[in-house]
Amino acid sequence: MVKTLEYINWDPIHKFVLWKGLCVHIYSLMFVISFLLGWYIMKYIYQNDDIDQKYLDPLFICTFLGTIIGARLGQVFFYDLSYFSDHWIEAILPIKENKHNSLLGFIKGYEFIGFRGLSSHGATIGIILSSFFYRKIILKKKSFIWLCDRLCIPVSISAVFIRVGNFFNSEIVGKPCSEKLPWAVKFVQMDTEYGEITPRHPAQIYESIGYFLIFLLLWYFYRIGKKNYDGFLSGIFFISLWSIRFLLEFVKEPQGEEFINFLSINTGQWLSVPFIILGFFIINLSKIKKYFFSL
């Protein structure tokens, strides 16, 4: 008789040691893959829309900086302000205090961990701001919303890889399963702040699947010509992605400090609400006042 699978025991390798204290974390590797894939997607889009390729590399730089800076600041101010107020250097550099370790053999008391602890809400704000300045200073012949409609496509697929990285880090874990599910995961390397090591919802994988479906939807709309309706793709992106994030928070453990916890809705959900409203606003505004986006 075949035994039914009750849960998955997840105890992965999450880094590759290169030299002494220098490691390549799978989470960081997922970031690299997401940015490279995003670059190729935007290259295709720029070619398809007859945009000079010279504008591509500046977009990559602006988006990269906006993502990393915004995500880190979002984590600091939205989730772990009390911790980083006492460890401010960790908010700037990809290191973590470890009294029993040394970074590269000569910086005592710290280890290299990569930029773990990045807020998707902060990253979104950072990408919006960096894209605005990119369009204002470099790509002047196109509107800001035109750029957002295209940039949301690679951003959605990038989110897939980031959540896979979270899965390897055993972070952003789901709540314990009330019933035995064959896809439930026991995160052996889970941080003790989440409580007991027990089968849980693989919330990271749930999100990855959801974001991948959003990517396919946006790509489909772009290919069939919806790109010509300024604001349509951006609106769909904000509504769908942040609605998924809002709903999945119900099966996820709280992340760090609860900056906002009201009406049984946590910080991540409250921070998602403005983006969902923004999505509906963009779609309706694009229909009523198309001239607004040419400013």
C-alpha positions in Angstrom: 0.0 0.0 0.0 1.4 3.4 -1.0 1.8 5.8 1.9 0.0 9.2 1.4 2.4 12.2 1.5 1.5 14.3 4.6 4.0 17.1 4.2 7.3 18.1 2.6 10.4 18.3 4.7 12.2 21.4 3.5 15.9 21.6 4.5 17.7 23.1 1.5 21.1 24.5 0.8 20.6 28.2 0.7 24.1 29.5 -0.1 27.3 28.6 -1.9 30.6 29.3 -0.1 33.2 30.8 -2.5 36.0 31.9 -0.3 36.2 32.1 3.5 33.2 34.2 4.6 32.2 35.2 1.1 29.1 33.3 -0.1 26.6 33.5 -2.9 23.1 33.1 -1.5 20.4 31.6 -3.6 18.1 34.5 -2.6 20.7 36.9 -4.1 21.0 34.7 -7.2 17.2 34.9 -7.7 17.6 38.7 -7.7 20.3 38.5 -10.4 18.1 36.2 -12.5 15.1 38.4 -12.1 17.0 41.6 -13.2 18.6 39.8 -16.2 15.3 38.4 -17.3 13.7 41.8 -16.9 16.4 43.4 -19.0 15.7 41.0 -21.9 12.0 41.4 -21.6 12.3 45.2 -21.8 14.8 44.9 -24.7 12.1 43.0 -26.6 9.5 45.6 -25.7 11.7 48.5 -26.7 12.4 46.8 -30.0 8.7 46.1 -30.5 7.8 49.7 -29.7 10.6 51.2 -31.8 12.5 52.7 -28.8 16.2 53.3 -29.3 18.2 50.6 -27.4 20.4 53.4 -25.9 17.6 54.0 -23.4 17.7 50.4 -22.1 20.8 50.4 -19.9 19.8 53.6 -18.0 16.4 52.1 -17.3 18.1 49.0 -15.9 20.3 51.1 -13.6 17.4 53.3 -12.4 15.2 50.3 -11.8 17.9 48.4 -10.0 18.7 51.3 -7.6 15.0 52.1 -7.1 14.3 48.4 -6.2 17.1 47.8 -3.8 17.0 51.2 -2.0 13.2 51.3 -1.8 12.9 47.6 -0.7 15.5 48.1 2.0 14.1 51.4 3.3 10.6 49.8 3.3 11.8 46.9 5.4 13.5 49.3 7.8 10.6 51.7 8.3 7.6 49.4 7.7 8.7 46.3 9.5 11.9 46.4 11.6 12.4 50.0 12.7 13.3 49.1 16.3 15.9 46.5 15.3 17.6 48.7 12.7 17.7 51.7 15.0 20.2 49.7 17.0 21.9 48.1 14.0 21.9 50.9 11.5 24.9 49.6 9.6 22.9 46.5 8.7 20.3 48.7 7.0 23.0 49.9 4.6 25.3 47.0 4.0 24.4 43.3 3.3 25.8 42.0 6.6 24.5 40.8 9.9 26.0 40.9 13.4 27.5 37.5 14.4 29.9 37.6 17.3 31.3 34.2 16.4 32.1 35.0 12.8 34.1 37.4 10.7 33.5 38.9 7.3 36.1 37.8 4.8 38.3 36.8 7.7 39.1 40.3 8.9 35.9 42.2 9.8 35.1 40.8 13.2 31.6 40.3 14.5 29.8 40.3 11.1 28.9 37.9 8.4 27.8 38.5 4.8 24.2 37.5 4.3 23.1 39.5 1.2 20.3 41.9 1.4 17.8 39.7 3.3 14.9 41.6 4.6 13.4 43.6 1.6 9.9 45.0 1.5 7.9 44.6 -1.7 5.9 47.6 -0.8 9.1 49.7 -0.5 10.4 48.2 -3.7 7.3 49.3 -5.6 7.5 52.8 -4.3 11.2 52.9 -5.2 10.5 51.6 -8.8 7.7 54.2 -9.3 10.0 57.1 -8.2 13.0 55.9 -10.1 10.9 55.3 -13.2 9.4 58.8 -12.9 12.9 60.4 -12.9 14.1 58.1 -15.7 11.2 59.2 -17.9 11.6 62.9 -16.9 15.3 63.1 -17.5 16.1 60.4 -20.1 13.1 59.0 -22.0 11.3 62.3 -22.5 9.3 61.4 -25.6 7.1 59.0 -23.8 4.7 59.5 -21.0 5.2 58.1 -17.5 2.2 55.9 -17.7 3.5 54.5 -21.0 6.6 53.4 -19.3 4.7 52.0 -16.3 2.5 49.9 -18.6 5.6 48.2 -20.0 7.7 48.0 -16.8 5.0 46.2 -14.9 5.5 43.1 -17.1 9.1 42.3 -16.1 8.4 43.4 -12.5 5.7 40.7 -12.2 8.0 37.9 -13.4 10.7 39.2 -11.1 8.4 38.9 -8.1 8.1 35.2 -9.0 11.9 34.6 -8.5 12.1 36.7 -5.4 9.5 34.6 -3.7 11.4 31.4 -4.7 14.4 33.0 -3.0 12.3 33.5 0.1 11.3 29.8 -0.1 15.0 28.8 -0.1 15.6 31.1 2.9 12.7 29.6 4.8 11.3 33.0 5.4 7.9 34.6 4.9 6.5 31.3 5.9 2.8 30.4 6.0 0.8 29.6 9.1 0.5 26.1 10.4 -1.9 24.0 8.4 -5.1 23.1 10.2 -5.5 20.0 8.1 -2.9 17.6 6.6 -2.1 18.8 3.1 0.2 16.9 0.7 1.8 20.2 -0.3 2.3 21.5 3.3 5.9 22.2 4.1 7.9 21.8 7.3 10.6 24.5 7.2 13.5 22.9 9.1 15.6 26.1 8.9 12.8 28.4 9.8 13.6 31.3 12.1 12.5 30.7 15.7 10.5 34.0 15.6 7.8 32.1 13.7 7.3 29.6 16.5 7.1 25.8 16.3 8.6 23.9 13.4 5.5 22.3 12.0 3.9 21.7 8.6 2.8 25.1 7.2 1.3 26.6 4.1 4.1 27.3 1.5 2.9 30.9 1.2 6.0 31.9 -0.9 5.0 29.3 -3.6 1.4 30.5 -3.5 2.6 34.0 -4.3 5.0 32.8 -7.0 2.2 31.0 -8.8 -0.1 34.0 -8.5 2.6 36.4 -9.8 3.4 34.1 -12.7 -0.2 34.1 -13.8 -0.2 37.9 -13.6 2.8 38.0 -15.8 1.1 35.7 -18.4 -2.0 37.9 -18.3 0.0 41.2 -18.8 2.1 39.7 -21.5 -1.1 38.5 -23.3 -2.7 41.9 -23.0 0.4 43.6 -24.3 0.7 41.2 -27.3 -3.0 41.7 -28.4 -2.7 45.4 -28.3 -4.0 46.5 -24.9 -0.7 48.4 -24.7 -2.3 51.1 -26.7 -4.7 51.9 -23.8 -2.6 54.0 -21.5 -2.9 52.8 -17.9 -4.7 49.6 -18.6 -1.7 47.3 -18.0 -0.6 49.3 -15.0 -4.1 49.2 -13.5 -4.4 45.4 -14.0 -1.0 45.0 -12.4 -1.7 47.0 -9.3 -5.2 45.5 -8.8 -4.2 41.8 -9.3 -0.8 41.7 -7.7 -1.7 43.5 -4.5 -5.1 41.7 -4.2 -3.2 38.4 -4.2 -0.8 39.8 -1.6 -3.7 41.0 0.5 -5.5 37.7 0.4 -2.4 35.5 1.0 -1.5 37.5 4.1 -4.3 35.6 5.8 -2.3 32.4 5.6 1.1 34.0 6.3 3.0 34.6 9.6 3.4 38.3 10.5 6.7 39.8 9.1 8.7 41.6 11.8 7.0 44.3 13.8 3.3 45.0 13.1 3.5 48.6 12.2 -0.2 48.6 11.6 -2.6 46.0 13.0 -6.2 47.1 12.9 -9.5 45.2 12.4 -7.5 41.9 12.2 -5.7 43.2 9.1 -1.9 43.3 9.3 0.7 45.7 8.0 1.2 44.0 4.7 -2.5 44.1 4.0 -2.9 47.8 4.9 0.1 48.7 2.8 -1.5 46.8 -0.2 -4.8 48.6 0.0 -3.5 52.0 -1.5 -1.9 50.1 -4.4 -5.2 48.3 -5.2 -7.1 51.7 -5.1 -4.4 53.2 -7.3 -5.0 50.4 -9.8 -8.7 51.2 -10.1 -7.9 54.9 -10.2 -5.4 54.5 -13.1 -7.8 52.4 -15.2 -10.7 54.8 -14.7 -8.6 57.9 -15.2 -7.2 56.5 -18.4 -10.7 56.1 -19.8 -12.0 59.6 -18.7 -8.9 61.8 -18.9 -6.5 60.3 -21.4 -4.8 63.7 -21.8 -3.6 63.5 -18.2 -1.0 60.8 -19.1 0.6 63.0 -21.8 1.8 65.5 -19.1 
